Amino acid sequence: MLYFESKDEIINILPFINQFMVYEIDSFVVKEFLSILVYIYANDKMEQFTFPFALIKREHPDFSILCYEKTNSKGIEHTLSTLQDYKMAESELQKLPDGSKLEPDYYSPFRKLSKDEINKGLRQPSERLVGQGYSGDRPEIEWAEIIKNTIHTKTAILNKDHFEKFATNELIVEGDSPTEFIIELDVALKYLEPHINEYLSSSYKKKYDKIHIISKNTFVYDILGKNKLIKFSKSVLLS
């Protein structure tokens, strides 16, 4: 549990975030911890907190923020937005010789690969690249589709009986898709807009009150409403 007595204690988070380095080999827990710190920093900029409050690590949802005023309690779920095929291929890449490569354009939310096709984007050091790469807005379109699918998956879980509900329920979606580092974020968010409108009019009994996205070095605050972009340090590497 982390306890925040005043706004000054949140200000102290920023130097820590600026020096926090996350690499591919780091555990999901490390990335989750950084994400919640970035969330607190971003929320402070939006002036959303009532002091004092406690940040508590838990499961279903991953975190809660509890204030003396129970009406201000928050449940916060964190997830990576990715493709299973792509993550499986990344794992196989680690088994190949140094210098081997993974061509990300083989992995798409619009085309699920069979078990025998998972390795089709992998190249040994001596092999030339044969993929077609990306053209036009394909990276942004695929990114938006993966984010959409992640939101619906996590909302289905939100509606399960075991998932504890709070006064406010929020979701942090951390981008981890094949196109994450080549998208133009402003373009990608435009492709996400119709998916968000669809979500808001969907028939889920319970929806997230706010959904945030971490992409590259940007925290996109509340894509269901304010859609405010908050930059954080270039030294923070989310991968």
ZIMOHU-V780821 format. One record per backbone hydrogen bond with DSSP energy under -0.5 kcal/mol. CO is the residue of the C=O (numbers start at 1). NH is the residue of the N-H. Records with the same first field share a line. If there is no record, write none. Layout:
# ZIMOHU-V780821
CO=NH, NH
This chain:
# ZIMOHU-V780821
2=55
3=5
4=52, 53
6=9, 10
7=10, 11
8=12
10=13, 14
11=14, 15
12=16
13=17
14=18
15=19
16=19, 20
17=20
23=26
27=31
28=32
29=33
30=34
31=35
32=36
33=37
34=38
35=39
36=40
37=41
38=42
39=43
40=44
41=45
42=46
43=48
44=47
52=68
53=4
54=56, 66
55=2
56=64
60=164
62=58
63=76
64=56, 66
65=74
66=54
68=70
69=72
70=73
73=168
74=65
75=170
76=63
77=172
79=174
80=82
81=176
83=87
84=88
85=89
86=90
87=91
88=92
89=93
90=94
92=95
93=96
97=100
101=123
102=104
103=106
104=107
106=108
108=111
111=108
114=117, 118
115=118
117=120
118=121
119=122
121=103
123=101
124=127
135=138
137=141
138=142
139=143
140=144
141=145
142=146
143=147
144=148
145=149
146=150
147=151
148=152
149=153
150=154
151=155
152=156
153=157
154=158
155=159
157=160
160=163
162=164
168=75
169=209, 210
170=77
171=173, 212
172=79, 174
173=175, 214
174=81
177=180
179=182, 183
183=185
184=187, 188
185=189
186=190
187=191
188=192
189=193
190=194
192=195, 196
193=197
194=198
195=199
196=200
197=201
199=202
210=171
211=223
212=173
213=215, 220
214=175
215=218
217=232
218=215, 220
219=221, 230
220=213
221=228
222=225, 227
228=221, 230
230=219
233=236
235=237
236=238
237=239
